[in-house]
Amino acid sequence: MRSWVLLKQAGIPFEEVFVRFDSFSPGFQFRTVIDAVNPAGKVPLLVDGDLAVWDTLAIAEYIAEQFPAKNLWPADKKARARARSICAEMHSGFTALRSHCIMNIEADLPEAGAIIWRDQPDVRSNVQRLVAMWTELLEQHGGAMLFGDFTIADAYFAPICTRIKTYHLPVPEAISAYIERVLALPAVQAWVNEAKAEADFLPFEEPYRLSRV
């Protein structure tokens, strides 16, 4: 989602290749297709000519270098370093929130969220860190997004915004308003609409539902 939203919101044309997540195990369609172009066997994968770039952070950096006029990182040096730091923190952290609150665009899971919030102190700690981080940045830069205008950082936290909304995790009003602004971005709306239009249901990706209805 991060790479897709970043390209879409920045108005950078690209061709999307959809590969069904039938299984992450070798021999299944997903691994067969991906392994042929990515030695890491994972998505997202950006292919530009004869170059393959994988990992969301590497893709974001490559896009920013290829399209400097898009200002995908903040212009100010200190703000740019801060933006890279929080993206790296997201990249390697918040594991409790990501593990217990599985991303699910079309679901609405307040009951599961309440139980997770009650029983998982690490999830509460992750959300507390997000609230502190986002509050400081929003107050410091005074814009709609974390660094004023849309940057890689906002694309990077878009999946977390969807999780907080899906599971109805409690956050302050200012943070809730930021989440709504991220979810209202045209690129995020396009992602959500396309995700909802899919008719697929993968049980191994659905710990809280037995079906789509």
TORPA-4810 file (N, C-alpha, C, O; in nm, 3 decimals):
<nodes>
NODE_1_0.082_-0.121_0.000_0.000_0.000_0.000_0.085_0.126_0.000_0.053_0.224_-0.068_M
NODE_2_0.195_0.124_0.076_0.276_0.246_0.089_0.329_0.292_-0.046_0.314_0.409_-0.083_R
NODE_3_0.390_0.201_-0.120_0.450_0.238_-0.249_0.343_0.281_-0.349_0.360_0.378_-0.422_S
NODE_4_0.232_0.208_-0.350_0.121_0.237_-0.442_0.064_0.374_-0.413_0.045_0.455_-0.505_W
NODE_5_0.036_0.402_-0.286_-0.021_0.532_-0.246_0.077_0.645_-0.277_0.037_0.751_-0.324_V
NODE_6_0.205_0.621_-0.251_0.305_0.725_-0.277_0.307_0.763_-0.425_0.303_0.881_-0.459_L
NODE_7_0.314_0.663_-0.512_0.316_0.690_-0.656_0.187_0.757_-0.703_0.190_0.852_-0.780_L
NODE_8_0.075_0.706_-0.656_-0.056_0.757_-0.698_-0.077_0.900_-0.652_-0.118_0.986_-0.731_K
NODE_9_-0.048_0.926_-0.526_-0.070_1.060_-0.472_0.024_1.163_-0.535_-0.011_1.280_-0.550_Q
NODE_10_0.143_1.118_-0.571_0.240_1.207_-0.635_0.214_1.226_-0.784_0.281_1.307_-0.848_A
NODE_11_0.119_1.151_-0.839_0.088_1.164_-0.981_0.195_1.104_-1.071_0.216_1.152_-1.183_G
NODE_12_0.263_1.001_-1.024_0.366_0.934_-1.101_0.305_0.811_-1.166_0.262_0.720_-1.095_I
NODE_13_0.300_0.804_-1.298_0.235_0.688_-1.364_0.313_0.559_-1.342_0.436_0.559_-1.340_P
NODE_14_0.239_0.451_-1.327_0.301_0.320_-1.310_0.201_0.213_-1.353_0.081_0.239_-1.360_F
NODE_15_0.251_0.096_-1.382_0.166_-0.018_-1.416_0.164_-0.114_-1.299_0.269_-0.159_-1.252_E
NODE_16_0.046_-0.146_-1.251_0.031_-0.238_-1.139_0.015_-0.381_-1.190_-0.063_-0.406_-1.283_E
NODE_17_0.088_-0.472_-1.130_0.075_-0.615_-1.162_0.022_-0.685_-1.037_0.089_-0.689_-0.934_V
NODE_18_-0.096_-0.739_-1.048_-0.162_-0.803_-0.934_-0.124_-0.951_-0.928_-0.136_-1.023_-1.028_F
NODE_19_-0.078_-0.995_-0.812_-0.046_-1.136_-0.791_-0.122_-1.182_-0.668_-0.106_-1.125_-0.560_V
NODE_20_-0.204_-1.284_-0.682_-0.288_-1.331_-0.572_-0.205_-1.395_-0.461_-0.114_-1.473_-0.488_R
NODE_21_-0.237_-1.361_-0.338_-0.170_-1.420_-0.222_-0.230_-1.558_-0.192_-0.300_-1.574_-0.092_F
NODE_22_-0.202_-1.657_-0.278_-0.256_-1.790_-0.249_-0.179_-1.859_-0.139_-0.235_-1.937_-0.063_D
NODE_23_-0.050_-1.830_-0.130_0.033_-1.884_-0.022_0.171_-1.822_-0.034_0.215_-1.785_-0.143_S
NODE_24_0.239_-1.811_0.079_0.376_-1.761_0.076_0.477_-1.876_0.061_0.597_-1.853_0.056_F
NODE_25_0.428_-1.999_0.054_0.514_-2.117_0.045_0.564_-2.136_-0.097_0.494_-2.103_-0.192_S
NODE_26_0.684_-2.189_-0.113_0.737_-2.218_-0.247_0.645_-2.312_-0.324_0.583_-2.402_-0.267_P
NODE_27_0.636_-2.288_-0.455_0.556_-2.374_-0.540_0.417_-2.321_-0.570_0.354_-2.365_-0.666_G
NODE_28_0.368_-2.227_-0.489_0.238_-2.167_-0.515_0.253_-2.050_-0.612_0.364_-2.002_-0.637_F
NODE_29_0.138_-2.005_-0.667_0.142_-1.903_-0.772_0.216_-1.778_-0.728_0.300_-1.725_-0.802_Q
NODE_30_0.187_-1.729_-0.606_0.248_-1.605_-0.561_0.400_-1.615_-0.564_0.467_-1.529_-0.621_F
NODE_31_0.454_-1.720_-0.501_0.599_-1.734_-0.494_0.658_-1.762_-0.632_0.768_-1.717_-0.663_R
NODE_32_0.587_-1.837_-0.714_0.638_-1.869_-0.847_0.657_-1.742_-0.929_0.759_-1.724_-0.996_T
NODE_33_0.557_-1.653_-0.924_0.563_-1.528_-1.000_0.668_-1.434_-0.942_0.750_-1.379_-1.015_V
NODE_34_0.666_-1.416_-0.811_0.755_-1.318_-0.748_0.900_-1.364_-0.750_0.990_-1.285_-0.775_I
NODE_35_0.922_-1.492_-0.723_1.060_-1.542_-0.720_1.131_-1.522_-0.854_1.253_-1.513_-0.859_D
NODE_36_1.053_-1.516_-0.962_1.114_-1.500_-1.094_1.172_-1.361_-1.115_1.259_-1.341_-1.200_A
NODE_37_1.125_-1.263_-1.036_1.172_-1.125_-1.054_1.234_-1.065_-0.929_1.300_-0.961_-0.937_V
NODE_38_1.215_-1.129_-0.814_1.266_-1.074_-0.688_1.329_-1.185_-0.606_1.259_-1.275_-0.559_N
NODE_39_1.461_-1.182_-0.585_1.526_-1.289_-0.508_1.480_-1.295_-0.364_1.496_-1.398_-0.298_P
NODE_40_1.422_-1.186_-0.313_1.371_-1.187_-0.176_1.235_-1.256_-0.167_1.192_-1.291_-0.057_A
NODE_41_1.168_-1.275_-0.280_1.040_-1.346_-0.282_0.927_-1.271_-0.215_0.836_-1.333_-0.160_G
NODE_42_0.932_-1.136_-0.217_0.832_-1.057_-0.147_0.783_-0.942_-0.233_0.845_-0.906_-0.333_K
NODE_43_0.671_-0.886_-0.192_0.620_-0.762_-0.250_0.616_-0.658_-0.138_0.615_-0.695_-0.020_V
NODE_44_0.614_-0.529_-0.172_0.608_-0.474_-0.307_0.742_-0.484_-0.379_0.849_-0.495_-0.319_P
NODE_45_0.732_-0.479_-0.509_0.849_-0.483_-0.595_0.830_-0.379_-0.705_0.729_-0.380_-0.775_L
NODE_46_0.927_-0.291_-0.720_0.924_-0.192_-0.826_1.023_-0.233_-0.933_1.141_-0.253_-0.905_L
NODE_47_0.975_-0.247_-1.055_1.060_-0.281_-1.168_1.068_-0.161_-1.260_0.966_-0.114_-1.312_V
NODE_48_1.189_-0.110_-1.281_1.212_0.005_-1.368_1.318_-0.035_-1.469_1.437_-0.034_-1.439_D
NODE_49_1.273_-0.070_-1.589_1.366_-0.120_-1.690_1.424_-0.253_-1.646_1.350_-0.348_-1.620_G
NODE_50_1.557_-0.260_-1.638_1.621_-0.384_-1.594_1.654_-0.383_-1.446_1.726_-0.471_-1.397_D
NODE_51_1.601_-0.283_-1.374_1.628_-0.271_-1.230_1.507_-0.315_-1.149_1.394_-0.273_-1.177_L
NODE_52_1.530_-0.400_-1.050_1.426_-0.439_-0.955_1.459_-0.382_-0.818_1.570_-0.401_-0.767_A
NODE_53_1.364_-0.311_-0.759_1.383_-0.252_-0.626_1.274_-0.307_-0.536_1.155_-0.292_-0.565_V
NODE_54_1.314_-0.372_-0.427_1.216_-0.424_-0.333_1.236_-0.361_-0.196_1.338_-0.299_-0.168_W
NODE_55_1.137_-0.380_-0.111_1.132_-0.320_0.022_1.077_-0.178_0.011_1.125_-0.097_-0.069_D
NODE_56_0.977_-0.149_0.092_0.908_-0.021_0.079_0.998_0.100_0.099_0.983_0.201_0.030_T
NODE_57_1.092_0.091_0.191_1.179_0.205_0.216_1.275_0.229_0.100_1.299_0.343_0.062_L
NODE_58_1.329_0.121_0.045_1.417_0.135_-0.071_1.339_0.190_-0.191_1.391_0.272_-0.266_A
NODE_59_1.216_0.144_-0.208_1.133_0.194_-0.319_1.105_0.342_-0.301_1.115_0.419_-0.396_I
NODE_60_1.071_0.382_-0.179_1.041_0.524_-0.152_1.163_0.611_-0.183_1.150_0.716_-0.245_A
NODE_61_1.282_0.568_-0.140_1.402_0.645_-0.167_1.431_0.653_-0.317_1.473_0.757_-0.368_E
NODE_62_1.409_0.543_-0.386_1.434_0.542_-0.530_1.338_0.638_-0.603_1.380_0.714_-0.690_Y
NODE_63_1.212_0.632_-0.566_1.114_0.722_-0.627_1.149_0.868_-0.601_1.142_0.951_-0.692_I
NODE_64_1.189_0.899_-0.477_1.225_1.037_-0.442_1.344_1.085_-0.524_1.348_1.201_-0.565_A
NODE_65_1.441_0.996_-0.549_1.557_1.033_-0.629_1.522_1.050_-0.776_1.576_1.138_-0.844_E
NODE_66_1.432_0.967_-0.825_1.394_0.974_-0.966_1.307_1.095_-0.997_1.307_1.145_-1.109_Q
NODE_67_1.232_1.142_-0.897_1.139_1.253_-0.918_1.161_1.361_-0.812_1.074_1.383_-0.728_F
NODE_68_1.277_1.428_-0.814_1.306_1.528_-0.711_1.208_1.645_-0.709_1.186_1.705_-0.604_P
NODE_69_1.151_1.677_-0.823_1.057_1.789_-0.829_0.927_1.762_-0.754_0.852_1.855_-0.725_A
NODE_70_0.899_1.637_-0.721_0.778_1.601_-0.648_0.790_1.632_-0.498_0.690_1.629_-0.426_K
NODE_71_0.911_1.660_-0.451_0.932_1.696_-0.309_0.870_1.591_-0.215_0.792_1.625_-0.127_N
NODE_72_0.907_1.467_-0.236_0.848_1.359_-0.158_0.906_1.349_-0.017_0.843_1.291_0.072_L
NODE_73_1.024_1.404_0.004_1.077_1.426_0.139_1.066_1.574_0.171_1.066_1.655_0.078_W
NODE_74_1.058_1.613_0.298_1.055_1.756_0.331_1.178_1.828_0.278_1.286_1.770_0.269_P
NODE_75_1.162_1.956_0.242_1.274_2.034_0.188_1.377_2.067_0.294_1.496_2.067_0.266_A
NODE_76_1.333_2.096_0.414_1.424_2.130_0.523_1.507_2.009_0.564_1.454_1.899_0.579_D
NODE_77_1.638_2.030_0.582_1.728_1.919_0.611_1.693_1.847_0.741_1.693_1.724_0.745_K
NODE_78_1.664_1.922_0.846_1.632_1.860_0.974_1.499_1.786_0.967_1.485_1.676_1.021_K
NODE_79_1.401_1.847_0.900_1.271_1.781_0.884_1.285_1.655_0.799_1.219_1.555_0.825_A
NODE_80_1.371_1.662_0.699_1.393_1.545_0.612_1.455_1.431_0.691_1.416_1.315_0.675_R
NODE_81_1.551_1.463_0.776_1.612_1.360_0.860_1.511_1.300_0.956_1.511_1.180_0.981_A
NODE_82_1.425_1.386_1.010_1.321_1.337_1.101_1.223_1.247_1.027_1.183_1.143_1.079_R
NODE_83_1.185_1.285_0.907_1.092_1.204_0.828_1.152_1.067_0.799_1.083_0.965_0.807_A
NODE_84_1.278_1.065_0.764_1.345_0.936_0.739_1.350_0.852_0.867_1.334_0.730_0.864_R
NODE_85_1.373_0.920_0.980_1.381_0.847_1.107_1.249_0.779_1.143_1.247_0.664_1.185_S
NODE_86_1.138_0.851_1.126_1.010_0.792_1.166_0.967_0.685_1.067_0.898_0.589_1.105_I
NODE_87_1.006_0.700_0.940_0.976_0.592_0.844_1.055_0.467_0.879_1.003_0.356_0.871_C
NODE_88_1.182_0.485_0.918_1.263_0.371_0.958_1.207_0.306_1.085_1.208_0.184_1.099_A
NODE_89_1.157_0.390_1.177_1.096_0.336_1.299_0.972_0.254_1.265_0.951_0.147_1.322_E
NODE_90_0.891_0.304_1.174_0.773_0.230_1.132_0.814_0.101_1.060_0.752_-0.004_1.078_M
NODE_91_0.918_0.110_0.981_0.965_-0.002_0.901_1.006_-0.121_0.987_0.980_-0.236_0.952_H
NODE_92_1.068_-0.093_1.100_1.122_-0.201_1.183_1.049_-0.218_1.316_1.083_-0.307_1.394_S
NODE_93_0.949_-0.134_1.342_0.885_-0.136_1.473_0.735_-0.154_1.468_0.678_-0.197_1.368_G
NODE_94_0.671_-0.120_1.580_0.526_-0.130_1.596_0.477_-0.272_1.565_0.371_-0.292_1.505_F
NODE_95_0.557_-0.370_1.606_0.526_-0.509_1.571_0.401_-0.561_1.640_0.329_-0.643_1.582_T
NODE_96_0.374_-0.517_1.761_0.253_-0.564_1.830_0.128_-0.516_1.758_0.036_-0.594_1.735_A
NODE_97_0.125_-0.389_1.722_0.009_-0.333_1.652_-0.009_-0.401_1.517_-0.122_-0.432_1.479_L
NODE_98_0.098_-0.424_1.447_0.089_-0.485_1.315_0.052_-0.633_1.324_-0.014_-0.685_1.235_R
NODE_99_0.095_-0.700_1.430_0.068_-0.843_1.444_-0.074_-0.871_1.491_-0.141_-0.960_1.439_S
NODE_100_-0.120_-0.795_1.591_-0.251_-0.821_1.649_-0.364_-0.755_1.569_-0.476_-0.807_1.564_H
NODE_101_-0.336_-0.642_1.508_-0.438_-0.572_1.430_-0.405_-0.590_1.282_-0.353_-0.499_1.216_C
NODE_102_-0.436_-0.708_1.231_-0.407_-0.740_1.092_-0.480_-0.641_1.001_-0.598_-0.613_1.021_I
NODE_103_-0.409_-0.589_0.902_-0.470_-0.491_0.813_-0.584_-0.554_0.734_-0.567_-0.659_0.672_M
NODE_104_-0.700_-0.489_0.737_-0.817_-0.539_0.666_-0.902_-0.420_0.624_-0.978_-0.365_0.704_N
NODE_105_-0.889_-0.380_0.499_-0.953_-0.258_0.449_-1.105_-0.262_0.461_-1.166_-0.163_0.501_I
NODE_106_-1.166_-0.376_0.429_-1.312_-0.379_0.419_-1.382_-0.412_0.550_-1.503_-0.394_0.561_E
NODE_107_-1.308_-0.461_0.650_-1.371_-0.505_0.774_-1.390_-0.389_0.872_-1.321_-0.287_0.865_A
NODE_108_-1.485_-0.407_0.962_-1.507_-0.314_1.073_-1.510_-0.401_1.199_-1.604_-0.477_1.221_D
NODE_109_-1.406_-0.389_1.282_-1.385_-0.486_1.390_-1.371_-0.420_1.527_-1.269_-0.435_1.593_L
NODE_110_-1.472_-0.347_1.571_-1.462_-0.281_1.702_-1.454_-0.378_1.819_-1.384_-0.352_1.916_P
NODE_111_-1.525_-0.492_1.810_-1.522_-0.588_1.920_-1.383_-0.650_1.934_-1.330_-0.660_2.044_E
NODE_112_-1.325_-0.691_1.820_-1.189_-0.745_1.823_-1.091_-0.640_1.874_-1.000_-0.670_1.950_A
NODE_113_-1.111_-0.516_1.830_-1.024_-0.409_1.874_-1.031_-0.385_2.024_-0.929_-0.360_2.088_G
NODE_114_-1.150_-0.393_2.080_-1.166_-0.372_2.224_-1.095_-0.481_2.303_-1.033_-0.453_2.406_A
NODE_115_-1.103_-0.604_2.256_-1.035_-0.715_2.324_-0.883_-0.700_2.312_-0.810_-0.720_2.409_I
NODE_116_-0.836_-0.666_2.192_-0.693_-0.644_2.172_-0.643_-0.533_2.263_-0.539_-0.545_2.326_I
NODE_117_-0.718_-0.424_2.268_-0.679_-0.309_2.350_-0.675_-0.347_2.498_-0.589_-0.301_2.573_W
NODE_118_-0.768_-0.431_2.539_-0.773_-0.474_2.679_-0.658_-0.568_2.714_-0.600_-0.558_2.822_R
NODE_119_-0.627_-0.660_2.623_-0.538_-0.772_2.656_-0.394_-0.755_2.608_-0.308_-0.834_2.647_D
NODE_120_-0.366_-0.657_2.525_-0.233_-0.646_2.465_-0.167_-0.513_2.503_-0.183_-0.413_2.433_Q
NODE_121_-0.093_-0.511_2.613_-0.028_-0.386_2.655_0.071_-0.332_2.552_0.091_-0.211_2.543_P
NODE_122_0.133_-0.421_2.475_0.228_-0.375_2.373_0.157_-0.298_2.262_0.214_-0.206_2.204_D
NODE_123_0.032_-0.336_2.232_-0.046_-0.261_2.133_-0.075_-0.122_2.188_-0.062_-0.022_2.117_V
NODE_124_-0.115_-0.115_2.314_-0.140_0.016_2.375_-0.013_0.101_2.375_-0.020_0.222_2.352_R
NODE_125_0.102_0.039_2.399_0.229_0.111_2.398_0.262_0.161_2.258_0.308_0.274_2.242_S
NODE_126_0.238_0.078_2.157_0.261_0.121_2.018_0.175_0.241_1.982_0.224_0.336_1.921_N
NODE_127_0.049_0.237_2.019_-0.042_0.348_1.987_0.000_0.473_2.064_-0.005_0.584_2.009_V
NODE_128_0.041_0.457_2.187_0.089_0.571_2.265_0.208_0.638_2.197_0.216_0.761_2.192_Q
NODE_129_0.298_0.559_2.144_0.414_0.614_2.073_0.370_0.687_1.947_0.420_0.795_1.917_R
NODE_130_0.277_0.629_1.872_0.225_0.696_1.752_0.161_0.829_1.786_0.184_0.929_1.718_L
NODE_131_0.080_0.829_1.890_0.011_0.952_1.930_0.113_1.060_1.966_0.099_1.175_1.923_V
NODE_132_0.215_1.025_2.042_0.317_1.123_2.080_0.392_1.175_1.957_0.415_1.295_1.944_A
NODE_133_0.430_1.084_1.868_0.503_1.120_1.747_0.420_1.212_1.658_0.466_1.319_1.618_M
NODE_134_0.300_1.169_1.628_0.216_1.246_1.536_0.176_1.380_1.595_0.172_1.480_1.524_W
NODE_135_0.146_1.383_1.724_0.106_1.509_1.788_0.218_1.611_1.777_0.193_1.726_1.741_T
NODE_136_0.340_1.570_1.807_0.454_1.660_1.799_0.474_1.715_1.658_0.494_1.835_1.640_E
NODE_137_0.468_1.627_1.559_0.491_1.670_1.421_0.379_1.760_1.369_0.406_1.859_1.302_L
NODE_138_0.257_1.726_1.400_0.144_1.807_1.354_0.148_1.945_1.416_0.119_2.045_1.350_L
NODE_139_0.183_1.952_1.544_0.193_2.081_1.610_0.312_2.162_1.559_0.303_2.284_1.545_E
NODE_140_0.421_2.094_1.532_0.542_2.163_1.488_0.529_2.218_1.347_0.576_2.329_1.319_Q
NODE_141_0.465_2.142_1.258_0.461_2.183_1.117_0.328_2.248_1.077_0.319_2.312_0.972_H
NODE_142_0.228_2.233_1.160_0.105_2.309_1.143_0.029_2.288_1.014_-0.041_2.378_0.969_G
NODE_143_0.042_2.172_0.954_-0.030_2.146_0.831_-0.124_2.030_0.844_-0.146_1.978_0.954_G
NODE_144_-0.181_1.989_0.732_-0.274_1.877_0.734_-0.203_1.744_0.751_-0.258_1.650_0.807_A
NODE_145_-0.079_1.739_0.701_-0.001_1.617_0.707_0.112_1.632_0.810_0.129_1.739_0.868_M
NODE_146_0.188_1.526_0.830_0.289_1.525_0.937_0.396_1.633_0.920_0.444_1.689_1.018_L
NODE_147_0.433_1.662_0.795_0.533_1.764_0.769_0.475_1.879_0.687_0.544_1.940_0.605_F
NODE_148_0.348_1.907_0.710_0.280_2.014_0.638_0.209_1.960_0.516_0.089_1.933_0.519_G
NODE_149_0.284_1.943_0.408_0.230_1.884_0.286_0.253_1.733_0.288_0.327_1.681_0.371_D
NODE_150_0.188_1.664_0.195_0.202_1.519_0.183_0.347_1.482_0.152_0.410_1.542_0.065_F
NODE_151_0.400_1.384_0.225_0.534_1.332_0.201_0.533_1.180_0.211_0.430_1.118_0.235_T
NODE_152_0.650_1.122_0.191_0.665_0.978_0.207_0.619_0.933_0.344_0.563_0.824_0.357_I
NODE_153_0.641_1.015_0.446_0.602_0.977_0.582_0.453_0.949_0.593_0.414_0.853_0.660_A
NODE_154_0.370_1.029_0.530_0.225_1.007_0.536_0.186_0.879_0.461_0.100_0.804_0.507_D
NODE_155_0.249_0.854_0.348_0.223_0.728_0.277_0.267_0.610_0.363_0.204_0.505_0.362_A
NODE_156_0.375_0.629_0.435_0.430_0.521_0.516_0.338_0.483_0.632_0.333_0.367_0.673_Y
NODE_157_0.266_0.581_0.686_0.179_0.553_0.799_0.034_0.528_0.757_-0.051_0.501_0.842_F
NODE_158_0.004_0.535_0.628_-0.133_0.512_0.582_-0.188_0.376_0.625_-0.303_0.369_0.669_A
NODE_159_-0.111_0.266_0.612_-0.165_0.136_0.657_-0.196_0.132_0.807_-0.290_0.065_0.849_P
NODE_160_-0.118_0.204_0.887_-0.146_0.210_1.031_-0.274_0.288_1.056_-0.351_0.254_1.146_I
NODE_161_-0.295_0.394_0.978_-0.420_0.470_0.991_-0.540_0.380_0.966_-0.641_0.389_1.037_C
NODE_162_-0.531_0.294_0.866_-0.644_0.205_0.838_-0.666_0.107_0.953_-0.780_0.075_0.985_T
NODE_163_-0.559_0.060_1.014_-0.572_-0.034_1.126_-0.641_0.032_1.245_-0.732_-0.026_1.305_R
NODE_164_-0.600_0.152_1.279_-0.661_0.222_1.393_-0.809_0.241_1.369_-0.890_0.229_1.462_I
NODE_165_-0.846_0.271_1.246_-0.988_0.291_1.215_-1.064_0.158_1.214_-1.174_0.150_1.268_K
NODE_166_-1.006_0.056_1.153_-1.072_-0.075_1.144_-1.103_-0.131_1.282_-1.211_-0.185_1.304_T
NODE_167_-1.007_-0.118_1.374_-1.022_-0.178_1.506_-1.072_-0.079_1.611_-1.083_-0.113_1.729_Y
NODE_168_-1.102_0.044_1.568_-1.158_0.146_1.658_-1.069_0.166_1.782_-1.119_0.176_1.894_H
NODE_169_-0.939_0.172_1.760_-0.849_0.193_1.872_-0.860_0.339_1.920_-0.867_0.430_1.838_L
NODE_170_-0.863_0.361_2.051_-0.886_0.496_2.103_-0.764_0.587_2.086_-0.654_0.554_2.130_P
NODE_171_-0.785_0.701_2.021_-0.680_0.801_2.004_-0.742_0.939_2.026_-0.863_0.955_2.012_V
NODE_172_-0.661_1.039_2.060_-0.714_1.174_2.080_-0.778_1.231_1.953_-0.753_1.184_1.843_P
NODE_173_-0.860_1.332_1.972_-0.935_1.390_1.860_-0.843_1.441_1.749_-0.872_1.421_1.631_E
NODE_174_-0.733_1.505_1.786_-0.642_1.560_1.685_-0.580_1.449_1.601_-0.558_1.465_1.481_A
NODE_175_-0.552_1.336_1.664_-0.494_1.224_1.591_-0.600_1.158_1.503_-0.571_1.118_1.390_I
NODE_176_-0.720_1.146_1.555_-0.831_1.093_1.475_-0.854_1.179_1.352_-0.882_1.127_1.244_S
NODE_177_-0.842_1.311_1.368_-0.861_1.402_1.254_-0.751_1.382_1.150_-0.778_1.386_1.030_A
NODE_178_-0.627_1.362_1.196_-0.518_1.334_1.102_-0.544_1.204_1.026_-0.525_1.198_0.905_Y
NODE_179_-0.588_1.102_1.097_-0.618_0.974_1.033_-0.724_0.993_0.924_-0.711_0.938_0.815_I
NODE_180_-0.826_1.069_0.955_-0.932_1.093_0.856_-0.879_1.168_0.735_-0.922_1.143_0.622_E
NODE_181_-0.786_1.261_0.758_-0.728_1.334_0.644_-0.644_1.241_0.556_-0.647_1.252_0.434_R
NODE_182_-0.571_1.152_0.619_-0.493_1.054_0.541_-0.587_0.964_0.461_-0.565_0.939_0.343_V
NODE_183_-0.692_0.915_0.527_-0.785_0.824_0.459_-0.863_0.896_0.349_-0.917_0.830_0.259_L
NODE_184_-0.870_1.029_0.355_-0.941_1.106_0.253_-0.853_1.142_0.134_-0.902_1.195_0.035_A
NODE_185_-0.723_1.115_0.142_-0.636_1.143_0.029_-0.685_1.066_-0.094_-0.722_0.949_-0.081_L
NODE_186_-0.685_1.128_-0.211_-0.734_1.058_-0.330_-0.668_0.923_-0.354_-0.735_0.828_-0.393_P
NODE_187_-0.538_0.913_-0.332_-0.469_0.787_-0.354_-0.514_0.681_-0.255_-0.530_0.565_-0.292_A
NODE_188_-0.533_0.719_-0.130_-0.579_0.623_-0.029_-0.722_0.580_-0.060_-0.756_0.462_-0.048_V
NODE_189_-0.806_0.676_-0.099_-0.943_0.642_-0.137_-0.945_0.545_-0.254_-1.026_0.452_-0.256_Q
NODE_190_-0.857_0.567_-0.350_-0.851_0.476_-0.466_-0.809_0.336_-0.423_-0.865_0.237_-0.470_A
NODE_191_-0.710_0.328_-0.332_-0.667_0.197_-0.282_-0.781_0.127_-0.211_-0.807_0.009_-0.235_W
NODE_192_-0.849_0.199_-0.123_-0.958_0.141_-0.045_-1.069_0.092_-0.138_-1.119_-0.019_-0.121_V
NODE_193_-1.106_0.173_-0.235_-1.214_0.135_-0.326_-1.178_0.010_-0.407_-1.262_-0.078_-0.427_N
NODE_194_-1.054_0.003_-0.453_-1.013_-0.115_-0.530_-1.006_-0.239_-0.440_-1.039_-0.349_-0.483_E
NODE_195_-0.963_-0.220_-0.316_-0.956_-0.333_-0.224_-1.096_-0.387_-0.194_-1.117_-0.508_-0.189_A
NODE_196_-1.191_-0.297_-0.174_-1.328_-0.338_-0.145_-1.393_-0.406_-0.265_-1.486_-0.486_-0.250_K
NODE_197_-1.345_-0.374_-0.384_-1.403_-0.433_-0.505_-1.356_-0.576_-0.528_-1.415_-0.649_-0.608_A
NODE_198_-1.251_-0.618_-0.460_-1.202_-0.755_-0.476_-1.300_-0.853_-0.412_-1.360_-0.825_-0.308_E
NODE_199_-1.315_-0.967_-0.476_-1.410_-1.067_-0.425_-1.340_-1.182_-0.356_-1.402_-1.284_-0.326_A
NODE_200_-1.212_-1.167_-0.330_-1.133_-1.275_-0.274_-1.149_-1.282_-0.122_-1.168_-1.180_-0.056_D
NODE_201_-1.140_-1.404_-0.068_-1.138_-1.423_0.077_-1.033_-1.528_0.109_-1.042_-1.642_0.063_F
NODE_202_-0.933_-1.489_0.186_-0.823_-1.578_0.219_-0.827_-1.607_0.368_-0.791_-1.521_0.448_L
NODE_203_-0.871_-1.726_0.408_-0.887_-1.756_0.551_-0.761_-1.737_0.634_-0.769_-1.695_0.749_P
NODE_204_-0.644_-1.768_0.575_-0.521_-1.756_0.654_-0.484_-1.610_0.681_-0.397_-1.582_0.764_F
NODE_205_-0.550_-1.517_0.612_-0.529_-1.375_0.635_-0.641_-1.314_0.720_-0.644_-1.193_0.740_E
NODE_206_-0.733_-1.396_0.769_-0.852_-1.346_0.837_-0.867_-1.408_0.976_-0.945_-1.502_0.993_E
NODE_207_-0.794_-1.360_1.076_-0.804_-1.419_1.209_-0.934_-1.385_1.283_-0.968_-1.451_1.381_P
NODE_208_-1.006_-1.284_1.236_-1.125_-1.238_1.309_-1.256_-1.256_1.234_-1.362_-1.217_1.283_Y
NODE_209_-1.251_-1.316_1.113_-1.373_-1.338_1.037_-1.372_-1.476_0.973_-1.266_-1.528_0.937_R
NODE_210_-1.489_-1.535_0.959_-1.503_-1.664_0.892_-1.542_-1.648_0.745_-1.530_-1.742_0.666_L
NODE_211_-1.588_-1.528_0.709_-1.626_-1.500_0.571_-1.626_-1.349_0.552_-1.600_-1.274_0.646_S
NODE_212_-1.657_-1.306_0.430_-1.659_-1.162_0.403_-1.785_-1.097_0.456_-1.791_-0.974_0.467_R
NODE_213_-1.886_-1.175_0.490_-2.013_-1.119_0.542_-2.037_-1.167_0.684_-2.138_-1.131_0.744_V
</nodes>
